Each structure stands twice: as structure tokens, then as C-alpha cells.
């Protein structure tokens, strides 16, 4: 779903060939989610089948380079894209969360030291947060805006995880006799 | 720069004695930025008061710049505090009747620095927190973030080499809080030592080292990993 809409979003800027779509996607998303070019072509085939994109003229991006098939967005493709932009993203039902599952199972088990599990996780998450923050510190706020925005998102996710660990610890301590 | 040697702090005595901290032992090197985290009541503020020579341990020793604080008299402690340590609090603690420049110059003047020299150093400190254009403003005419930057400049002005900050970002929005962390980090790159008490893990993450306290004891410690300046893709792919 994300790949499909991402390709529509890039084609809405200008027609592109398959490899150009891969490069533009990776550049816009700070290289965090590498796309394989085969995935781009199979998705384009599906989008064409559904009438959301159509083939345009073959073009070469520089002189001497072989011509490649370009793709355009159709009117229907533009409307699908607009729908995607406007539809809020909700984690509903929640994605599987290994940490939450692990902690809940540990709480249910008799022989497991939950406090130790939480402490190990907190140290690792804190170190991850320090690592992400170092990258943020070095990021150029103008030239690397996508990277910086992505780091903010990742940082806030780890922060939420650390706050959840603290809540778990407080609730579990309150429960002890 | 700062060393805690099996430090304990107990409030009250006899049956009503409450151990607020300890025993804890750790060292902070000059130029290091250390964050202290932990739930409310875990001893964070007690630790900061002991580090700042505002309080004395019930047991153990605190060494600051190689000096055992227990060997200093009240006047020597006050002088050490004035010359070595700057404090930053959540509510800024600026004097409303003084301009930004005068607030920053004040601790120097109280310590005997002539007015003109104190103002020159204050100007330089304010430039380091990017407030060179607002030196003549009164605290009421500054935003929360600007006030906290004045407080930080005041904390490291002149000969002071250690900054102790208790929830300095507590009253600030996230963008301004991040700016304050960036400034603290930059000052540490220039040789300042900083100890930050915070509830916010994303602010603690600006530190070289994060110490985690619970029930008055250090339960874990994490150091910032070495990250290269290479491709930003690596941490996500790895």
C-alpha cells in the first residue's frame, strides 16, 4: 500500500522511468527504506492494470543513454493519491509489537524477572536514542530536511518506548506485596 | 572534574531517617556532558545539590576539581560555587529589573570583576548562546527559550567550568527545548562540564553518558555509541 501510493506521489511531480522512481523515492525518504527496482516494476504493472498510471514516451535522461519507458499519472491516479494524502494514518488494529508482547508474557510467567528485562531494554533503548540524537546533531536542517524529519519521528518512537518502560516499572512495583 | 565517592545523603535521624541518595560512586570528566534520569524521588535533585556544594553528604566524599568539599569552610565553599559552578533551573531565576547583559554580568561583579570587564565577558557569553542582539532586553521582553539561554550564559560566564541544570527544558516547547540542549552540548565541546537532571529521555540523549537512578542508587549507565559521519542510511539498515 505504501509503495503504491509513494510511486503515485512521485509521478505526480513529473513523469519518470522505473529506476528514476526508485531514486526519487529513496532521496525523498532519506534513504531509510531502500526499494528494489523489481518491486517498482511489479507495482507499476499493477498500477497500470488498475488505470492509475499509463505509459508515456520512451526517453533517455542524458545523451548517449539508452531510452527508457516513462510513466505518467492518470486522472484517476491523481485522485487516488489525493485520497491517500487526506486519509489519516491510524495504527488500527495495532501492529504487532514485540516488546509489548515480550513484557506481557513475562508478567504472566512465574519464573521470569520482569524488572531485569525492562532494565536491559531501557539501557538499549537509551543508547539507541543517544545514537539517533548524534545523527540529528550533525544533520543540516536545510540540506537534509527529510533525514532530520525522519530522525525526529524515530527519536519520538524510542522516547515513547522509554516512557512506557518507566510506566511498566512503576505499575509493577506498585503491585508487589 | 567531579567525583562522588560512596556518597550517601540521609534526611532526618533515628527511626524517621530517610535515605534520599546512596551509596553512589561515579566520576565525571572535564568536558563531559552527563544526564541524570530516574523517577520522581529517586535522588536526582539531591545528587545535583551535593554536586553543586549546596548540600553535604551524610557519608562519603564529594570531590570537585580535585578538592574534597568536606575540607572547605563555608566561605571557601561559597567562593568555589561562585567561581566554578553555574546553575540553571526550570524557572530561569533571572532578576526582572536587570537586562539580559546585566543578569549575566552580575555573578562576575559580585565576585569582584570590574564592571567593564564583567560586561565584556557577559557579552561574549550571550554571543555563545546566539543572543548578541538581545543583550539590552529585560527578562519580561524575552521568550521562555531566550530567558533560558540567558540563564545558561550566566551559568558559564567567566571562569565557571561546570554547569548544573535541573529540568532546564521543563517549561519549554520541544523545538526550544532542543535548542537549549544543542547549546549545552556545544558548550561541552568547548570544555564546559555539564550535569543535566531531566525526565525527558529525548533531552538526556544529548549527553555523552546517561546515569539512571532508582531509590537513591545508580541502576544503569549508558554511553553514547560511536557513530561515524558516513551515510545516514546505515543506522536504519543495520
Interface residues (C-beta under 8 A of the other chain):
Chain A: X30 X31 X32 X33 X34 X119 X122 X123 X126 X127 X129 X130 X131 X132 X133 X134 X135 X137 X138 X139 X144 X147 X154 X155 X156 X158 X159 X162 X163 X166 X169 X170
Chain B: X39 X182 X185 X200 X201 X202 X204 X205 X206 X207 X210 X212 X219 X220 X222 X223 X224 X225 X227 X229 X231 X232 X233 X235 X236 X237
